[in-house]
């Protein structure tokens, strides 16, 4: 079994056993690059990578296909993400790339690959910062253009905003919202007019936005004072995990006590919530994947519950949301490889990826649907989103329960929303 330590060594490669290959492969091994933030402040997104890659290689071997996965660490840094993308293309000569986890990793990789005409499957970043962030002039929608080689699946800011507001509408509040948005791809997208401000205004919420801050800030007094002055009953944001721990600890010390905290990114992971201790109880976040999602893997046939259980046995840790989406990246990759006459032909693979219609561990992935702007339909496939709340258990661990499913009623509720006070 591949150890996590050996996998995380930059550039580690894993190859399927030598087996009889199908005719289309002509005796060649299909080389797939994979980029994710395996170290740095976003490393929690990569906790499931080793398990997923091992599962993918076994599934490919069972289909008679030889694959090599070359894993690269973006180090949670956009410049490093671009650098390793070039390494994969120029030095390693990969035939396609899979990339995951926040615009800081997905965008540089996709930009490089699009320019070099290498097919990419991307996920775990809202579609707006992924698509708009790669445009030559993000401020001018008339100038936006579709991409030929890169394809992305995930939900959009509009879905996250609606899920959060659906939760907030379940309790009485003064509709005053304090926003904690960093100066990065996610934060700038959330703060823009394609993000939260206009949606909140239309729903009658008052937004207090103290402005962008730099990641790894150690003093949030200015933001906390602004939220207290606004008497914010609700706090929302998309900080990286260590920043939210710093913010919330300082907020409680300084007497900021909202009724509801809904935070994207930082509150996705059990370790991040556990770092808060009892202060993490009843924190809310978006839920993109869970063991309760009613989907099955096209790679292994496993249900989401079975996939989560096997991962927990493998990693000796609690399941994590990126598990389902990283798994689905390789579901789409193998599905395209199996349909290809020559999976080493980048043009053919890009077309096959774009023509995908596949039921996966995260739901149906299918591009060219009309639930995003027309210019983006070729490159974006949206997946369902619900709302969840972390509950501390008797043993001190946290369980994520699904408390809101207005946008995806096929995903069952597992609890009722509770306020912090």
C-alpha positions in Angstrom: 0.0 0.0 0.0 1.2 3.5 -0.8 2.2 5.3 2.3 1.1 8.9 2.7 4.7 10.0 3.4 6.0 8.5 0.2 3.1 9.9 -1.8 3.6 13.5 -0.6 7.2 13.6 -1.7 7.2 16.1 -4.5 7.0 14.5 -7.9 6.3 11.0 -6.5 5.1 8.7 -9.2 2.9 5.6 -9.0 2.5 3.1 -11.8 0.0 0.3 -12.3 1.3 -3.2 -12.5 2.5 -4.4 -15.9 -0.5 -5.9 -17.5 -1.9 -6.6 -21.0 -3.0 -3.3 -22.3 -5.9 -2.6 -24.6 -5.2 -2.0 -28.2 -5.8 1.7 -28.1 -2.9 2.2 -25.6 -0.4 0.7 -28.0 1.8 -0.5 -25.1 2.2 3.0 -23.6 1.6 4.1 -20.1 -0.8 7.1 -19.7 0.9 9.8 -17.6 -1.4 11.9 -15.5 -0.1 14.9 -13.5 -1.9 15.7 -10.2 -1.5 19.1 -8.4 -2.9 19.9 -5.0 -1.8 21.9 -1.9 -0.1 19.1 0.0 1.7 21.5 2.3 1.1 25.0 3.6 -2.1 26.6 5.1 -4.4 24.8 2.6 -2.9 21.3 3.2 -6.1 20.0 4.8 -7.6 19.9 1.2 -5.1 17.2 0.3 -5.6 14.7 3.1 -7.4 12.2 0.9 -5.0 12.4 -2.1 -2.9 9.3 -1.4 -6.0 7.1 -0.8 -7.7 8.3 -4.0 -4.7 7.9 -6.2 -4.1 4.4 -5.0 -7.8 3.5 -5.6 -7.6 5.0 -9.1 -4.6 3.0 -10.1 -6.2 -0.2 -9.0 -9.4 0.6 -10.9 -7.4 1.4 -14.1 -5.4 -1.8 -13.8 -8.7 -3.7 -13.4 -9.7 -2.2 -16.8 -6.4 -3.3 -18.4 -5.1 0.3 -18.5 -1.6 1.3 -17.4 -1.5 4.7 -15.7 1.2 6.7 -14.0 0.2 9.5 -11.6 2.9 12.1 -10.9 1.8 14.1 -7.9 3.0 17.7 -7.3 2.6 19.9 -4.3 1.5 23.5 -4.9 2.6 24.4 -1.4 -0.6 26.5 -1.2 1.2 29.0 -3.4 0.0 30.2 -6.8 3.5 30.7 -8.1 4.5 27.2 -7.1 1.4 25.8 -8.7 2.3 27.4 -12.0 5.9 26.1 -11.7 4.9 22.5 -11.1 2.4 22.7 -13.9 5.3 23.6 -16.2 7.4 20.7 -14.8 4.6 18.2 -15.5 4.2 19.4 -19.0 7.8 20.0 -20.1 9.8 17.6 -18.0 7.4 14.8 -17.2 5.5 15.0 -20.5 2.2 14.1 -18.9 -0.8 13.4 -21.2 -3.3 15.2 -18.9 -3.5 16.9 -15.5 -5.9 16.7 -12.7 -5.9 19.6 -10.2 -7.8 20.4 -7.0 -8.4 22.7 -4.2 -8.9 26.5 -4.2 -8.2 29.0 -7.0 -4.7 29.5 -5.7 -3.9 26.0 -7.1 -6.4 25.4 -9.8 -6.1 28.7 -11.7 -2.4 28.8 -12.3 -2.3 25.1 -13.3 -5.2 25.6 -15.7 -3.8 28.8 -17.2 -0.5 27.1 -18.0 -2.2 23.9 -19.4 -4.6 25.9 -21.6 -1.7 27.8 -23.1 0.2 24.5 -23.7 -2.8 22.6 -25.0 -2.8 20.0 -22.3 -6.2 18.6 -21.1 -7.1 19.3 -17.5 -9.8 18.2 -15.2 -10.2 20.6 -12.3 -12.3 20.8 -9.1 -12.7 22.2 -5.5 -13.0 25.9 -6.4 -16.2 27.8 -6.9 -16.7 28.2 -10.7 -16.6 32.1 -10.6 -13.1 32.6 -9.2 -11.9 29.6 -11.4 -13.4 30.8 -14.7 -13.5 34.6 -14.3 -10.1 34.6 -12.6 -8.4 33.2 -15.7 -9.9 35.8 -18.1 -7.7 38.5 -19.5 -10.0 41.2 -18.2 -12.1 39.8 -15.3 -13.9 43.1 -15.0 -15.3 43.0 -18.6 -17.7 40.1 -19.1 -18.0 41.0 -22.8 -14.3 40.0 -23.2 -14.6 36.6 -21.6 -13.8 33.5 -23.7 -14.4 29.8 -23.2 -11.4 27.5 -22.8 -10.5 24.6 -25.1 -8.5 22.3 -22.9 -9.5 22.8 -19.3 -12.8 21.6 -17.7 -14.0 22.3 -14.1 -16.7 20.8 -11.9 -17.9 22.3 -8.6 -20.7 24.6 -7.4 -20.9 28.4 -7.8 -20.9 31.3 -5.4 -24.6 31.8 -6.1 -25.2 28.3 -4.6 -23.1 28.9 -1.5 -24.7 32.3 -0.9 -28.2 30.8 -1.3 -27.4 27.9 1.1 -26.1 30.3 3.7 -29.1 32.6 3.4 -31.5 29.6 3.6 -29.9 28.7 6.9 -30.1 32.3 8.2 -33.8 32.5 7.2 -34.5 29.6 9.6 -34.0 31.8 12.8 -34.8 35.3 14.0 -32.1 37.8 13.5 -31.6 41.5 12.8 -30.3 40.6 9.4 -27.0 42.4 10.1 -24.1 40.4 8.6 -20.3 40.9 9.1 -18.1 39.6 6.3 -14.5 38.4 6.7 -13.1 38.2 3.2 -9.3 37.8 2.5 -7.3 39.3 -0.3 -7.1 36.2 -2.4 -9.1 34.6 -5.3 -11.9 33.3 -3.1 -12.2 36.4 -1.0 -12.2 38.8 -3.9 -14.8 36.8 -5.7 -17.1 36.7 -2.7 -16.8 40.4 -2.1 -17.5 41.3 -5.8 -20.9 41.8 -7.3 -20.9 38.2 -8.6 -20.6 37.1 -5.0 -22.5 38.0 -1.9 -23.2 41.8 -1.6 -26.0 42.1 -4.2 -27.7 38.9 -3.1 -27.7 40.0 0.5 -29.1 43.5 -0.4 -31.9 41.9 -2.5 -32.8 39.7 0.5 -32.9 42.6 2.9 -29.7 41.9 4.7 -27.3 44.7 5.8 -23.6 43.8 5.1 -20.6 45.1 7.0 -17.5 44.6 5.0 -14.3 46.0 6.6 -12.2 45.3 3.5 -9.8 42.7 2.4 -7.0 41.5 4.7 -3.9 39.5 4.0 -3.8 35.8 4.7 -2.0 34.7 7.9 -3.0 38.0 9.6 -2.5 37.8 13.4 -4.7 40.6 14.5 -8.4 40.9 13.6 -9.4 43.6 16.1 -10.4 46.0 13.3 -12.8 43.5 11.8 -14.2 42.5 15.2 -14.8 46.1 16.2 -16.7 46.8 12.9 -18.9 43.7 13.4 -19.6 44.7 17.1 -20.5 48.3 16.1 -22.9 46.9 13.4 -24.4 44.5 16.0 -24.0 41.7 13.5 -26.1 38.7 14.4 -24.5 36.8 11.6 -20.8 36.4 10.6 -19.8 35.1 7.2 -16.4 34.6 5.5 -14.0 32.5 3.5 -10.7 32.6 5.5 -8.1 29.9 5.4 -8.2 27.6 8.4 -5.5 29.1 10.6 -6.9 32.6 10.1 -10.4 31.6 11.3 -8.9 30.0 14.4 -7.1 33.3 15.1 -10.2 35.4 14.3 -12.7 33.4 16.3 -10.5 33.1 19.4 -10.0 36.9 19.4 -13.7 37.5 18.7 -14.7 35.6 21.8 -12.0 37.4 23.9 -13.3 40.7 22.6 -17.0 40.0 23.2 -18.3 39.4 19.7 -21.1 36.9 20.0 -23.2 36.5 16.8 -26.1 34.1 16.7 -24.8 32.3 13.6 -21.4 31.8 12.0 -21.3 30.5 8.4 -17.8 30.1 7.1 -16.6 28.6 3.8 -13.2 27.0 3.4 -11.9 27.2 7.0 -14.8 25.2 8.6 -14.8 22.4 6.0 -12.5 20.1 8.0 -12.9 18.3 11.3 -9.4 19.2 12.4 -10.0 22.9 11.8 -13.2 22.8 13.9 -11.6 20.7 16.6 -8.8 23.3 16.9 -11.5 25.6 18.3 -12.6 23.2 21.0 -16.0 23.9 22.4 -16.0 27.2 20.5 -16.5 25.1 17.3 -19.9 23.8 18.4 -22.8 24.7 16.0 -20.5 26.5 13.5 -22.0 26.2 10.0 -20.5 25.7 6.5 -21.4 24.6 3.0 -21.4 20.9 2.5 -20.3 19.7 -1.0 -19.9 16.0 -0.1 -20.6 13.7 2.8 -21.2 10.0 3.6 -24.9 10.8 3.5 -24.8 11.9 -0.2 -26.9 9.4 -2.3 -24.3 8.8 -5.0 -22.0 6.0 -6.1 -18.5 5.9 -7.5 -18.2 5.0 -11.2 -14.6 3.8 -10.4 -15.4 1.3 -7.6 -19.2 1.1 -7.3 -18.9 2.3 -3.7 -21.6 4.4 -2.1 -20.5 7.6 -0.5 -20.8 6.0 2.9 -18.6 3.1 1.9 -16.1 5.4 0.3 -15.9 7.4 3.5 -15.6 4.3 5.7 -12.8 2.8 3.6 -10.9 6.1 3.7 -11.2 6.3 7.5 -9.8 2.7 7.8 -7.0 3.6 5.4 -6.0 7.0 6.8 -7.0 6.4 10.5 -8.8 9.8 10.5 -12.2 11.2 10.0 -13.6 11.5 6.4 -13.1 14.9 4.7 -15.2 16.7 2.0 -12.4 16.8 -0.7 -12.4 13.0 -0.7 -15.5 12.8 -2.9 -14.3 15.4 -5.4 -10.7 14.3 -5.7 -12.1 10.8 -6.3 -14.5 12.2 -9.0 -11.5 13.9 -10.8 -10.1 10.5 -11.5 -13.5 9.0 -12.3 -13.8 11.5 -15.1 -10.2 10.9 -16.2 -10.7 7.1 -16.4 -14.0 7.5 -18.2 -12.4 9.6 -20.9 -9.4 7.3 -21.2 -11.7 4.3 -21.7 -13.5 6.1 -24.5 -10.4 7.3 -26.3 -8.9 5.9 -29.5 -5.6 7.4 -28.3 -5.6 8.7 -24.7 -2.2 10.3 -25.3 -3.8 12.7 -27.9 -4.5 15.9 -26.0 -7.0 17.2 -28.5 -9.0 14.0 -28.5 -8.9 13.8 -24.7 -10.0 17.5 -24.2 -13.0 16.8 -26.5 -13.9 13.6 -24.7 -13.7 15.2 -21.3 -16.0 18.0 -22.5 -18.5 15.4 -23.8 -18.6 13.6 -20.4 -22.0 12.6 -18.9 -21.2 10.5 -15.9 -22.7 9.7 -12.5 -20.0 10.0 -9.9 -19.4 10.0 -6.2 -20.4 13.7 -6.3 -23.4 13.4 -8.6 -23.7 13.8 -12.3 -20.8 15.5 -14.1 -21.9 16.9 -17.4 -20.7 20.0 -19.3 -22.7 22.2 -21.7 -25.7 22.6 -19.4 -27.5 25.9 -19.1 -27.1 26.6 -15.3 -24.1 28.9 -15.8 -23.6 31.9 -18.2 -23.4 30.7 -21.9 -19.7 31.6 -22.3 -18.9 29.3 -19.3 -21.1 26.3 -20.2 -18.4 24.6 -22.2 -16.1 24.5 -19.2 -18.2 24.3 -16.1 -20.3 21.5 -14.7 -22.1 22.4 -11.4 -22.6 19.9 -8.6 -25.1 20.0 -5.7 -24.6 21.9 -2.4 -26.3 21.8 1.0 -25.6 23.4 4.4 -24.2 21.7 7.5 -23.5 22.3 11.2 -20.7 21.0 13.3 -21.8 19.3 16.6 -19.4 18.4 19.3 -19.8 14.8 20.6 -19.4 13.3 24.0 -15.9 12.1 23.1 -14.9 15.7 22.0 -15.0 14.9 18.3 -17.2 16.8 15.9 -19.9 15.5 13.6 -21.1 17.4 10.6 -24.9 17.2 10.2 -26.8 18.4 7.2 -29.4 21.0 8.2 -30.3 22.7 4.9 -31.0 21.1 1.5 -33.2 23.6 -0.4 -31.0 23.5 -3.5 -30.5 19.7 -3.4 -33.5 17.9 -1.8 -32.2 14.6 -3.0 -29.5 14.9 -0.2 -31.2 14.0 3.1 -31.2 16.2 6.2 -29.6 14.6 9.2 -30.3 17.3 11.8 -32.0 20.6 12.6 -30.3 24.0 12.6 -29.4 25.5 16.0 -28.1 29.0 16.8 -25.0 29.8 18.8 -26.9 31.7 21.4 
